[in-house]
């Protein structure tokens, strides 16, 4: 059930963002554990992890979109716009994270290939830029939501 008052909606949004961060941490830890099972990777265990992570992200995203809908009803266009931008960046971050995980496995499987390491660095740089953009959006959200108090 999505709360209806503005302050509670904003607090829940921040809680969901914290849950996303924790979910990424678990995803990264799980991938590191998966890589340690190489060269005969435990794909079934990793596949289960990906399924659980996907469900967690899907649930978070669904609730964030419900909050956005409530904010629209409360005439909070600026906050809705920030959420929309953030959702787009979150999607990009998840895609980059998956790309990085594949690149890390590729590098582990082909230690002699220097290009793999360069690819990892490029993806990490893209992730950093993505996180900076998300941080900026969150700052804008914080600023605009404080005006609502």
C-alpha positions as CSV (number, residue, x, y, z in Angstrom):
1,X,0.0,0.0,0.0
2,X,1.5,3.3,-1.1
3,X,1.2,6.0,1.5
4,X,-0.8,9.1,0.6
5,X,0.7,12.1,2.4
6,X,3.7,13.8,0.8
7,X,6.2,13.5,3.7
8,X,5.6,9.7,4.0
9,X,5.8,9.2,0.2
10,X,9.2,11.0,0.2
11,X,10.5,9.0,3.2
12,X,9.4,5.7,1.5
13,X,11.1,6.8,-1.7
14,X,14.4,7.2,0.2
15,X,13.9,3.8,1.9
16,X,13.5,2.2,-1.5
17,X,16.6,3.9,-2.8
18,X,18.5,2.4,0.2
19,X,17.0,-1.0,-0.6
20,X,18.3,-0.7,-4.2
21,X,21.8,0.1,-2.9
22,X,21.7,-3.0,-0.6
23,X,20.4,-5.1,-3.5
24,X,23.3,-4.0,-5.7
25,X,25.7,-4.9,-2.9
26,X,24.3,-8.4,-2.6
27,X,24.4,-8.8,-6.4
28,X,28.1,-7.8,-6.5
29,X,28.9,-10.2,-3.6
30,X,27.0,-13.0,-5.3
31,X,28.9,-12.4,-8.5
32,X,32.2,-12.4,-6.8
33,X,31.3,-15.7,-5.2
34,X,30.3,-17.0,-8.6
35,X,33.6,-16.0,-10.1
36,X,35.4,-17.9,-7.4
37,X,33.7,-21.1,-8.6
38,X,35.6,-20.9,-12.0
39,X,36.7,-22.3,-14.3
40,X,33.8,-24.8,-13.8
41,X,31.3,-22.1,-12.7
42,X,28.3,-22.9,-10.5
43,X,25.9,-21.4,-13.0
44,X,22.7,-22.8,-11.3
45,X,23.4,-21.0,-8.0
46,X,24.2,-17.8,-9.9
47,X,21.1,-18.1,-12.0
48,X,19.0,-18.3,-8.8
49,X,20.8,-15.2,-7.4
50,X,20.0,-13.3,-10.6
51,X,16.4,-14.4,-10.4
52,X,16.1,-13.2,-6.8
53,X,17.9,-9.9,-7.6
54,X,15.6,-9.3,-10.5
55,X,12.5,-9.9,-8.4
56,X,13.9,-7.4,-5.8
57,X,14.6,-4.7,-8.3
58,X,11.2,-5.3,-10.0
59,X,9.4,-4.9,-6.7
60,X,11.4,-1.7,-5.8
61,X,10.8,-0.2,-9.2
62,X,7.0,-1.0,-9.1
63,X,6.7,0.7,-5.7
64,X,8.7,3.7,-6.9
65,X,6.4,4.1,-9.9
66,X,3.4,3.9,-7.5
67,X,4.9,6.7,-5.5
68,X,5.5,8.7,-8.7
69,X,1.8,8.2,-9.5
70,X,0.7,9.5,-6.0
71,X,3.1,12.4,-6.4
72,X,1.4,13.3,-9.7
73,X,-2.0,13.2,-8.0
74,X,-0.5,15.6,-5.4
75,X,0.7,18.0,-8.1
76,X,4.4,17.4,-7.5
77,X,5.6,17.5,-11.2
78,X,9.2,18.3,-10.2
79,X,9.5,15.3,-8.0
80,X,7.9,13.1,-10.6
81,X,10.4,14.3,-13.2
82,X,13.3,13.5,-10.9
83,X,11.9,10.0,-10.3
84,X,11.5,9.4,-14.0
85,X,15.1,10.5,-14.7
86,X,16.3,8.3,-11.8
87,X,14.4,5.2,-13.0
88,X,16.1,5.7,-16.4
89,X,19.5,5.9,-14.8
90,X,18.8,2.9,-12.6
91,X,17.9,0.9,-15.7
92,X,21.2,2.0,-17.3
93,X,23.1,1.1,-14.1
94,X,21.7,-2.4,-14.0
95,X,22.6,-2.9,-17.7
96,X,26.1,-1.7,-17.0
97,X,26.4,-3.9,-14.0
98,X,25.4,-7.0,-16.0
99,X,27.9,-5.9,-18.7
100,X,30.7,-5.5,-16.1
101,X,29.9,-8.9,-14.7
102,X,30.2,-10.5,-18.1
103,X,33.4,-8.6,-18.8
104,X,34.9,-9.8,-15.4
105,X,34.2,-13.4,-16.2
106,X,35.6,-13.0,-19.7
107,X,38.8,-11.5,-18.3
108,X,39.1,-14.3,-15.7
109,X,38.7,-16.9,-18.5
110,X,41.1,-15.2,-20.8
111,X,43.9,-13.8,-18.6
112,X,46.2,-13.3,-21.6
113,X,43.8,-10.8,-23.3
114,X,44.7,-7.3,-22.3
115,X,41.6,-6.0,-24.1
116,X,39.4,-7.6,-21.5
117,X,40.9,-5.5,-18.7
118,X,40.6,-2.3,-20.8
119,X,36.9,-3.2,-21.4
120,X,36.4,-3.6,-17.6
121,X,37.9,-0.2,-17.0
122,X,35.7,1.5,-19.6
123,X,32.6,-0.1,-18.1
124,X,33.7,1.0,-14.6
125,X,34.1,4.5,-15.9
126,X,30.6,4.5,-17.4
127,X,29.2,3.2,-14.0
128,X,31.0,6.1,-12.2
129,X,29.5,8.6,-14.6
130,X,26.1,7.0,-14.1
131,X,26.4,7.1,-10.3
132,X,27.4,10.8,-10.5
133,X,24.3,11.5,-12.6
134,X,22.1,9.6,-10.1
135,X,23.6,11.5,-7.2
136,X,22.9,14.8,-8.9
137,X,19.2,13.7,-9.5
138,X,18.9,12.7,-5.9
139,X,20.3,16.1,-4.8
140,X,17.7,17.8,-7.0
141,X,15.0,15.6,-5.5
142,X,16.1,16.4,-2.0
143,X,16.2,20.1,-2.7
144,X,12.7,20.1,-4.3
145,X,11.2,17.8,-1.7
146,X,12.5,20.1,1.1
147,X,10.5,23.0,-0.5
148,X,7.4,20.9,0.1
149,X,7.9,20.9,3.9
